[in-house]
Amino acid sequence: FYHQKAVIIDPEVLKTLDKRVLADGMGEVIKYACIKDKEFFSLLSNSNLDLISDIFEDIIARCCQIKADIVKRDEKESSERMLLNFGHTLGHVIESYYGYSKYTHGEAVGLGMLMIIELGESLGLTQKRSYDRVKQLMTRYNLPTDYPKMDKEKMLKIIAHDKKSLGKTINTIYIDKIGSSFIKPTELNALLKIV
């Protein structure tokens, strides 16, 4: 682990991005709101891709603060830092399955979050209507919400290489409600039953 000497962020650069690239970044932004900050989720719910430049600085500050707080407590990803992987397990499957060409990283992570929230609701781990709220927010930011069609056997092979894999289970990040998250080992077959 090598620590940076400085981080330079210029919100003006975001104004130069095309809409798909900006929406791609919002996949990660929505992740931060889902795992740690319900007020941030509300702020995002009151904007959209056309108005977002008005709140760039607030978005950047909140995302940086959430990540810094988590990394400070768990620098080497032994526990809490895994929360930053919310949506990434299935997101990485989607990216890999489609050869990193059909979906951007943020689009795939967003779809992965929706799948996990739907699974969490079905298992009674996630507050009802969380799926609807996150899907609605993703739609506001032009992120896809329709699950791609994928072969489950091929998906299992991809998941087997995930760093969170524990054999027949995988450490999975769920939200119990918007703004609150936890880690729970989940059987791989259960993880794929939503797809």
Backbone as a ProteinNet text record, in pm:
[ID]
protein_1_A
[PRIMARY]
FYHQKAVIIDPEVLKTLDKRVLADGMGEVIKYACIKDKEFFSLLSNSNLDLISDIFEDIIARCCQIKADIVKRDEKESSERMLLNFGHTLGHVIESYYGYSKYTHGEAVGLGMLMIIELGESLGLTQKRSYDRVKQLMTRYNLPTDYPKMDKEKMLKIIAHDKKSLGKTINTIYIDKIGSSFIKPTELNALLKIV
[TERTIARY]
84.6	0	88.8	73.5	148.7	50	74.7	-18	17.3	-85.1	-65.3	-17	56.3	101.1	-10.8	-94.6	-205.3	-307.8	-428.7	-534.3	-589	-591.2	-641.1	-770.5	-876.5	-1006.9	-1056.4	-1089.4	-1141.8	-1282.5	-1385.9	-1523.7	-1556	-1482.5	-1508.7	-1485.5	-1393.3	-1364.8	-1489.9	-1570.8	-1691.6	-1787.3	-1783	-1871.9	-1832.6	-1713.3	-1668.1	-1706.7	-1760.8	-1791.3	-1922.9	-1928.8	-2057	-2150.5	-2278.6	-2378.8	-2359	-2315.1	-2298.8	-2184.7	-2076	-1962.1	-2000.8	-2075.9	-2123.2	-2217.1	-2308.5	-2400	-2321.8	-2217.9	-2132.4	-2077.9	-2027.1	-1976.3	-2083.7	-2206.6	-2316.6	-2348.1	-2311.5	-2329	-2254	-2130	-2050.3	-2102.9	-2147.2	-2200.8	-2323.7	-2413.8	-2534.7	-2496.8	-2390.4	-2341.1	-2308	-2234.7	-2197.5	-2321.1	-2418.7	-2542.3	-2612.6	-2617.4	-2687	-2621.2	-2487.7	-2421.2	-2404.1	-2404.9	-2367.7	-2440.5	-2527.8	-2575.6	-2713.8	-2817.3	-2954.6	-2986.1	-2924.3	-2946.5	-2886.3	-2772.3	-2708.2	-2800	-2861.1	-2955.4	-3070.2	-3119.8	-3228.6	-3183.2	-3061.7	-3006.8	-3002.4	-2953.5	-2945.4	-3084.2	-3180.6	-3317.9	-3384.7	-3330.6	-3387.2	-3314.5	-3230.2	-3157.8	-3170.9	-3099.3	-3092.2	-2967.9	-2945.5	-2823	-2811.5	-2924.4	-2920.5	-2892.3	-2926	-2909.6	-2790.4	-2725.8	-2627.6	-2506.6	-2473.1	-2354.9	-2369.3	-2493	-2515.7	-2469	-2457.6	-2420.5	-2292.5	-2212.3	-2088.7	-1999.8	-1979.5	-1887.6	-1938.3	-2068.6	-2126.7	-2113.1	-2138.8	-2125.7	-1982.7	-1886.4	-1745.7	-1706.4	-1743.5	-1706.8	-1766	-1892.6	-1956.3	-1894.5	-1870.5	-1810.6	-1670.1	-1590.7	-1455	-1457.4	-1549.5	-1556.8	-1598.5	-1698.4	-1743	-1628	-1561.8	-1451.4	-1337.4	-1301.1	-1191.4	-1222.2	-1345	-1383.4	-1371	-1416.3	-1410.6	-1266.4	-1189.1	-1051.1	-966.3	-993.6	-919.7	-937.4	-1058.8	-1087.9	-1043.5	-1029.7	-997.1	-912.4	-787.5	-699.2	-680.5	-672.1	-633.9	-749.5	-871.6	-992.3	-1010.5	-999.6	-1021.9	-1165.8	-1237.9	-1378	-1460.1	-1472.7	-1564.1	-1537.3	-1414.1	-1381	-1450.1	-1486	-1558.5	-1690.4	-1745	-1872	-1862.3	-1741.5	-1721.4	-1742.5	-1752.5	-1774.5	-1923.5	-2011.8	-2155	-2186.1	-2251.8	-2286.6	-2175.7	-2053.2	-1939.5	-1929.2	-1971.1	-1958.8	-2034.6	-2162.3	-2240.4	-2207.1	-2166.5	-2123	-2003.2	-1905.1	-1787.7	-1825.4	-1923.2	-1970.7	-2027.3	-2110.5	-2171.1	-2062.8	-1967.5	-1859.2	-1782.5	-1742.5	-1663.8	-1744.6	-1870	-1956.5	-1968	-1977.4	-1993.2	-1861.4	-1750.1	-1620	-1584.5	-1634.8	-1604.9	-1639.2	-1742.1	-1775.8	-1920.3	-2014.1	-2154.6	-2193.1	-2139.9	-2174.6	-2049.9	-2065.7	-1955.6	-1948.7	-1842.2	-1826.7	-1943.4	-1976.4	-2085	-2220.4	-2244.3	-2369.3	-2377.3	-2266.6	-2264.2	-2278.1	-2210.4	-2221.5	-2365	-2426.8	-2566.4	-2658.4	-2641.2	-2721.9	-2693	-2565.8	-2528.9	-2593.6	-2601.2	-2667.7	-2815.2	-2880.7	-3023.6	-3048.5	-2964.5	-2981.5	-2967.7	-2866.9	-2845.2	-2958.3	-3006.1	-3118.2	-3241.8	-3267.1	-3382.7	-3367.3	-3246.1	-3220.7	-3238.4	-3183	-3195.5	-3340.3	-3421.3	-3564.4	-3629.9	-3596.1	-3658.2	-3618.3	-3499	-3451.1	-3490.7	-3557.5	-3595.7	-3479.8	-3372.3	-3254.2	-3257.8	-3333.5	-3337	-3478.7	-3489	-3619.7	-3695	-3823.1	-3907.2	-3908.9	-3923.7	-3927.8	-3790	-3683.9	-3549.1	-3515.2	-3552.3	-3528.6	-3595.6	-3723	-3795.9	-3730.2	-3685.9	-3625.1	-3491.3	-3409	-3279	-3298.7	-3391	-3418.5	-3464.5	-3551.8	-3601.1	-3485.7	-3394.8	-3280.5	-3187.5	-3163.3	-3078.3	-3140	-3270.6	-3339.7	-3320.4	-3323.9	-3303.3	-3167.4	-3069.9	-2934.1	-2896.5	-2998.6	-2978.6	-2896.8	-2907.2	-2839.8	-2936.5	-2887.8	-2977.5	-3032.3	-3154.8	-3215.5	-3270.5	-3264.2	-3309	-3192.3	-3213.3	-3106.3	-3070.2	-2940.3	-2899.6	-2926.9	-2944.6	-2963.6	-2825.6	-2804.4	-2674.3	-2692.2	-2600.6	-2600.2	-2543.3	-2616.7	-2576.6	-2447.9	-2425.4	-2301.3	-2179	-2189.8	-2079.7	-2060.7	-2171.8	-2163.2	-2091.8	-2123.7	-2059.8	-1908.6	-1865.5	-1721.6	-1653.9	-1721.3	-1664.8	-1658.2	-1765.4	-1770.2	-1664	-1634	-1534.6	-1399.4	-1372.1	-1244	-1249.6	-1366.4	-1381.3	-1300.5	-1235.6	-1151.8	-1232.1	-1364.8	-1448.8	-1505.5	-1470.5	-1523.2	-1464.3	-1551.2	-1509.5	-1541.4	-1531.8	-1568.4	-1711.6	-1803.2	-1944.1	-2022.8	-1957.4	-2021.3	-1931	-1987.6	-1910.2	-1955.2	-1859.4	-1895.9	-1971.9	-2095.8	-2183.8	-2221.1	-2221.8	-2258.8	-2404.9	-2483.9	-2626.2	-2650.4	-2763.7	-2810.2	-2929.5	-2935.7	-3056	-3162.8	-3117.9	-3205.3	-3115.5	-3174.4	-3094.7	-3007.7	-2876.7	-2782.6	-2719.3	-2749.5	-2695.6	-2666.8	-2545.6	-2505	-2433.5	-2421.3	-2354.6	-2303.1	-2216.3	-2155.7	-2213.7	-2250.1	-2304.4	-2261.5	-2199.8	-2169.1	-2299.1	-2298.6	-2417.1	-2377.9	-2461.8	-2434.9	-2441.5	-2349.1	-2340.6	-2470.4	-2533.9	-2659	-2769.2	-2772.1	-2871.2	-2845.1	-2716.9	-2679.1	-2727.5	-2734.4	-2770.8	-2919.7	-2996.6	-3137.5	-3218.2	-3168.8	-3239.4	-3225	-3112.5	-3083.4	-3177.8
-118.2	0	124.1	206.9	331.2	445.9	532.6	643.6	762.6	824.5	939.2	1060.6	1146.1	1271	1373.8	1367.1	1462.4	1405.8	1455.4	1423.2	1555.9	1571.5	1695.2	1664.1	1732.8	1711.2	1843.7	1844.6	1965.7	1936.9	1981.9	1955.4	2008.2	2108.2	2164.8	2061.8	1967.8	1864.8	1780.5	1757.8	1677.2	1738.2	1869.2	1936.8	1909.1	1853.3	1824.2	1682.8	1602	1462.1	1449.1	1349.4	1324.4	1254.1	1249.1	1201.7	1056.8	970.3	830.5	815.8	888.3	881.4	939.4	1047.4	1107.6	1011.8	949.3	851.6	733.7	690.9	582	611.9	731.6	771.6	771.9	800.5	804.2	665.5	559.3	425.2	411	458.9	454.3	552.9	669.1	768.7	712.5	651.3	593.3	483.4	409.6	306.1	366.6	477	540.5	580.7	637	677.3	555.3	448.1	325.9	264.5	260.9	189.8	271.9	406.5	483.8	615.1	663.2	800.3	822.7	804.5	819.4	963.8	1062.8	1202.2	1231.3	1171.2	1183.5	1123.4	1009.8	946.1	1042.8	1111.6	1209.4	1324.9	1373	1481.4	1440.2	1318.6	1268.9	1251.9	1216.3	1195.3	1325	1437.3	1567.4	1633.7	1555.4	1608.6	1508.3	1533.7	1440.3	1474.4	1402.8	1420.8	1560.8	1625.4	1759.7	1868.4	1843.3	1943.9	1918.2	1805.9	1759.3	1850.7	1928.8	2014.8	2112.4	2141.4	2230.8	2170.3	2036.9	1972.1	1887.9	1911.2	1834.9	1839.2	1957.8	1970.4	1892.2	1897.3	1823	1672.5	1627.6	1485.5	1437.5	1511.9	1473.8	1469	1572.2	1578.5	1461.1	1430.1	1319.8	1185.5	1160.8	1032.9	1017.4	1122.9	1118	1095.5	1161.4	1147.7	1007.4	952.2	815.7	716.8	728.5	634.9	653.5	776.9	803.5	747.3	766.1	714.9	563.2	496.5	349.8	301.1	359.2	315.2	343	453.7	485.3	374.8	320	214.8	76.3	56.7	-76.4	-60.1	-25.2	6.5	-111.1	-233.6	-347.6	-440	-390.1	-462.2	-595.6	-591.7	-714.1	-724.8	-612.3	-618.2	-505.8	-392.1	-286.4	-235.4	-235	-182.4	-261.6	-387.1	-467.7	-402.6	-317.7	-250.8	-169.9	-123.4	-46	-130.4	-262.3	-353.2	-379.7	-304.1	-323.5	-313.4	-416.2	-418.2	-468.4	-477.8	-510.8	-659.3	-747.8	-890.6	-924.3	-890.6	-917.9	-818.1	-698.1	-600.5	-650.6	-708.9	-763.2	-882.5	-960.9	-1073.2	-1019.8	-916.4	-857.5	-803.3	-728	-673.2	-784	-886.2	-995.6	-1075.7	-1105.1	-1184.8	-1122.1	-990.3	-919.4	-861.9	-916	-877.6	-731.8	-670	-529.9	-435.2	-470.5	-385.3	-336.3	-411.9	-372.8	-273.6	-294.4	-210.6	-141.2	-15.6	52.3	-2.3	32.3	-15.6	31	158.2	211.6	151.7	125	60.5	-80.1	-154.1	-291.5	-294.6	-203.7	-196.9	-162.4	-69.7	-35	-154.7	-230.6	-351.6	-453.1	-465.5	-555.9	-515.2	-384.6	-336.3	-373.7	-348.7	-381.4	-529.6	-614.7	-759.5	-798.3	-741.3	-773.8	-719.3	-600.7	-544.7	-631.9	-675.2	-762.8	-893.4	-951.3	-1073.1	-1047.2	-935.4	-900.7	-887.8	-825.2	-813.1	-950.3	-1037.4	-1170.6	-1256.2	-1230	-1304.9	-1239	-1125.7	-1053.6	-980.8	-956.3	-887	-737.1	-699.3	-560.3	-507	-384	-317.7	-315.1	-351	-351	-211.7	-209.3	-90.3	-26.9	-82.6	-31.9	-50.2	-166	-193.5	-86.8	-57.3	42.1	179.3	216.6	348.4	360	254.6	258.5	252.7	170.4	162.4	298.3	364.5	496.5	597.3	590.9	683	653.9	527	492	541.3	532.5	580.9	731.7	804.5	950.4	986.7	896.6	923.5	841	798.9	730.1	601.8	531.9	403.5	291	183.8	73.5	2.9	-47.6	-119.4	-256	-288.9	-421	-518.1	-629.1	-727.2	-790.7	-806.2	-874.1	-1024.4	-1088.4	-1233.7	-1299.9	-1384.6	-1450.2	-1596	-1680.1	-1822.2	-1839.3	-1908.3	-1918.9	-1998.1	-2099.8	-2177.6	-2090.2	-2010.7	-1920.3	-1815.7	-1768.3	-1671.3	-1731.8	-1857.3	-1924.4	-1934.4	-1960.7	-1969.7	-1834.7	-1728.2	-1594.1	-1560.4	-1588.1	-1557	-1634.9	-1755.4	-1839.3	-1769.5	-1675.5	-1603.7	-1474.3	-1442.9	-1320.3	-1330.4	-1220.9	-1222.2	-1246.1	-1225.2	-1246	-1387.2	-1470.9	-1607	-1691.9	-1772.3	-1859.7	-2005.8	-2041.2	-2176.4	-2177.2	-2236.4	-2242.8	-2119.7	-2034.1	-1908.7	-1792.3	-1673.2	-1551.9	-1443.2	-1366.4	-1252.9	-1153	-1129.1	-1043.7	-921.3	-805.7	-681.3	-653.8	-642.3	-610.7	-475.6	-414.7	-301.7	-352.4	-313.6	-348.4	-242.5	-121	-11.4	90.1	186.3	289.1	359.8	360.7	428.3	338.6	208.4	116.6	-18.2	-70.2	-191.2	-288.3	-412.8	-516.3	-625.4	-710	-819.5	-951.2	-1038.1	-1169	-1272.3	-1383.2	-1489.7	-1544	-1564.5	-1610.3	-1723.8	-1826.2	-1936.5	-1885.8	-1932.8	-1885.2	-1908.2	-2022.5	-2050.6	-1952.8	-1914.3	-1816.7	-1681.1	-1649.1	-1520.8	-1507.5	-1618.4	-1613.5	-1637.3	-1662.8	-1696.1	-1575.5	-1456.4	-1335.4	-1315.8	-1360.7	-1334.9	-1414.5
0	0	0	-101.9	-110.4	-98.9	-2.3	20.4	-67.8	-120.9	-208.2	-129	-196.6	-134.7	-137.1	-241	-253.3	-350.9	-339	-434.6	-485.3	-616.9	-676	-749.8	-713.3	-775.5	-831.5	-958.6	-1022.3	-1073.9	-1002.3	-1044.6	-1184.3	-1230.4	-1363.1	-1473.7	-1449.1	-1549.2	-1576.1	-1471.7	-1488.5	-1591.3	-1604.1	-1700.2	-1844.7	-1866.2	-2002.1	-2046.6	-1957	-1988.7	-2064.5	-2152.7	-2218.6	-2118	-2152.6	-2056.1	-2013.6	-2104.9	-2064.2	-1964.6	-1984.7	-1892.8	-1757.4	-1757.8	-1632.6	-1559.7	-1634.1	-1574.6	-1517.4	-1587.9	-1542	-1402.2	-1382.4	-1250.6	-1143.9	-1185.2	-1088.5	-1031.1	-1103	-1046.9	-915.4	-912.5	-789.4	-684.8	-728.2	-635.4	-562.6	-637.5	-577.9	-479.2	-510.6	-419.1	-283.1	-281.7	-154.6	-74.4	-141.5	-72.5	-14.5	-91	-45.1	77.3	80.2	189.2	316.4	305.8	424.1	449.1	359.4	379.9	319.3	399.5	347.5	310	377.9	340.4	203.2	175.1	44.6	-62.6	-30.9	-123.6	-154.2	-52.2	-71.7	-159.3	-135.9	-218.2	-364.8	-390.7	-528.4	-589.3	-506	-553.5	-598.2	-554.3	-590.4	-706.8	-774.8	-890.4	-1005.1	-1113	-1224.6	-1306.4	-1413.8	-1491.9	-1551.9	-1581	-1639.4	-1536	-1410.1	-1304.6	-1213.5	-1233.5	-1136.1	-1118.4	-1220	-1206.8	-1090.9	-1049.7	-935.2	-803.2	-797.8	-671.6	-682.7	-787.8	-805.1	-680.5	-625.7	-512.4	-391.5	-366.7	-255	-278	-400.6	-434.2	-410.5	-461.7	-447.8	-300.6	-225.7	-84.2	-6.7	-31.3	42.4	7	-120.8	-161.2	-102	-109	-53.6	97.2	166.2	311.6	352.9	284.5	316.7	295.6	180.5	152.6	252.4	281.2	375.4	513.8	559.8	692.6	698.4	593.2	589.6	580.2	489.2	468.3	592.1	661.4	783.7	888.1	894.9	994	946.7	815.3	761.4	635.3	654.8	542.4	446.8	499.2	415.6	379.6	389.7	346.9	418	551.3	628.4	676.5	676.8	721.3	657.3	724.7	681.7	540.3	498.2	365.4	254	283.4	184.9	145.5	232.6	201.4	72	40.5	-82.1	-206.9	-188.5	-301.3	-326.6	-262.3	-284.4	-434.3	-488.1	-629.7	-720.2	-667.5	-752.4	-785.9	-695.9	-725.4	-853.6	-858.6	-979.9	-1090.2	-1052.8	-1153.4	-1231.7	-1162	-1229.4	-1317.3	-1272.1	-1354.3	-1486.1	-1476.6	-1596.7	-1690.3	-1633.6	-1716.4	-1787.9	-1711.6	-1768.2	-1870.4	-1837	-1923.7	-2062.6	-2066.1	-2192.9	-2246.6	-2196.3	-2250.9	-2232.2	-2126.3	-2094.1	-2208.3	-2285.7	-2399.7	-2400.2	-2345.1	-2352.6	-2243	-2122.4	-2007.5	-1954.3	-1912.6	-1843.7	-1701.3	-1629.8	-1491.7	-1403.7	-1410.9	-1328.4	-1361.6	-1489.5	-1530.6	-1472.8	-1482.5	-1431.3	-1279.1	-1210.6	-1064.2	-1024.1	-1095.4	-1066.4	-1080.5	-1187	-1206.1	-1095.6	-1058.4	-948.5	-817.8	-790.9	-668.9	-670.9	-784.5	-793.7	-768.7	-826.7	-807.7	-661.2	-594	-452.7	-365.5	-397.8	-320.4	-338.5	-461.4	-484.7	-406.7	-408.6	-332.9	-183.2	-135.5	6.3	50.1	-33.8	-0.7	4.3	-91.5	-96.4	23.4	79.8	196.3	328.3	321	442.8	508.6	434.2	487.5	460.4	358.5	312.3	323.1	372.1	387.9	254.5	261.2	140.6	77.8	-53.5	-137.6	-161.4	-101.5	-128.3	-276.3	-330.6	-471.7	-558.1	-530.7	-610.5	-602.3	-482.9	-463.7	-537.9	-530.3	-598.1	-749.5	-794.8	-939	-992	-917.1	-958	-964.7	-867.4	-867.1	-985.2	-1012.6	-1127	-1257.4	-1268.8	-1389.1	-1404.2	-1292	-1295.8	-1355.3	-1336	-1382.6	-1506.5	-1580.9	-1709.9	-1700.1	-1587.4	-1572.7	-1609.3	-1672.4	-1710.2	-1586.4	-1597.2	-1484.6	-1525.7	-1653.3	-1699.6	-1690.7	-1619.4	-1603.2	-1737.6	-1763.1	-1886.5	-1876.5	-1990.4	-1995.3	-1991.3	-1891.3	-1876.7	-1838.4	-1884.8	-1850.6	-1709.2	-1621.9	-1481.2	-1462	-1542.8	-1529.3	-1560.3	-1664.1	-1699.4	-1589.2	-1531.4	-1421.8	-1301.4	-1267.9	-1153.5	-1172.6	-1294.9	-1322.8	-1300.8	-1340.7	-1321.6	-1172.9	-1098.8	-955.4	-878.2	-921.8	-852.5	-841.6	-931.6	-930.2	-849.3	-793.2	-715	-585.6	-546.5	-425.6	-298.5	-303.1	-184.7	-178.1	-277.6	-284.1	-172.2	-109.5	0.3	-33.8	-160.2	-202.7	-254	-177	-219.4	-175.1	-99.4	-57.8	-97.5	-86.4	-115.2	-19.1	32.4	117.3	30.9	68.5	-10.7	70.2	4.6	70.4	41.1	148	140.1	203.9	170.9	251.5	332.5	459.7	536.2	512.4	479.9	436.2	367.5	300.8	233.5	336.7	312.8	402.2	506.5	503.6	603.7	537.5	557.5	486.9	580.2	534.7	613	520	573.3	497.5	547.7	453.9	491.4	387.2	431.5	335.3	275.1	143.7	71.4	-21.5	-28.3	-120.9	-263.9	-346.2	-484	-560.5	-540	-611.2	-571.6	-443.8	-397.5	-462.9	-477.1	-535.6	-679.2	-749.5	-890.4	-916.1	-811.5	-837.8	-884.5	-864.1	-908.5	-1058.5	-1115.9	-1257.8	-1347.6
[MASK]
+++++++++++++++++++++++++++++++++++++++++++++++++++++++++++++++++++++++++++++++++++++++++++++++++++++++++++++++++++++++++++++++++++++++++++++++++++++++++++++++++++++++++++++++++++++++++++++++++++

